[in-house]
């Protein structure tokens, strides 16, 4: 059951992180991909490690076929030919009405569907050891994670504006438009890039000042609202940057000669 396993996962991850801190050489060796794996370094300190792309396409999920092979009834949300994500009926019984915070990855191996890992919905799969775990085993490894292109299809967090610079996925136009237009119901202190709508703090003020100096009409109040998002989107288009309406490392560097204060 997903909820009951969560405390165990936290403990395992704490142990894993402590081990990584005390053995950097071992971590570097374990985290270094083979020659067939690509590496993308983001604006954070977490390297994004991918399995090679597979060329698989999105298909309609077949709950009955996958469930029969897996051995439990399943409710799948996104699927490719050999990967899927979703919950079992038993998982859903133990989750609140708004849904499970974690869900399963499914993988077709030979002719059998298996569930190699359970992952947090709000974290990208590029952070597999922190995002996913293998029940009764510990943090997931790259072996349990789908290829980069498949992850972009089946995993929503990989396509979110917050993580696309890390995951290499293309966000939907609808998500970008929503980010530009929706009002904030509250603001949150920004501590790292990317800066996005509803963030607040000194870093937001710096960007507002730089955009004003570049000729954009924005308030300098330290709050990242819709007007600032639209100005950032326009600036990104002017400079040939990916237009997301959030301030990633490329946008920060284009606006400010100083490093991000963090």
Protein Blocks (a to p, Z undefined) as FASTA:
>chain_A
ZZlmmmmmmmmmmmmmmmmmmmmmlmmmmmpccfkbccdddfblbdcdddddehiacddd
dfklmmmmnopacddfbdcfkbccdddfklmmmpcfkopfbdcddddehjaccdfbdcdf
kbcfklmmlmpccehkbccdfklpccfklmmmmmmklmpmklmmmnopacdfklmmmmmm
pccfbdcddfbdcddehiacjklmmmmmmmmmnopacddehpacfklmmmmmmmmmmnop
acehpacfklmmmmpmbdcdZZ
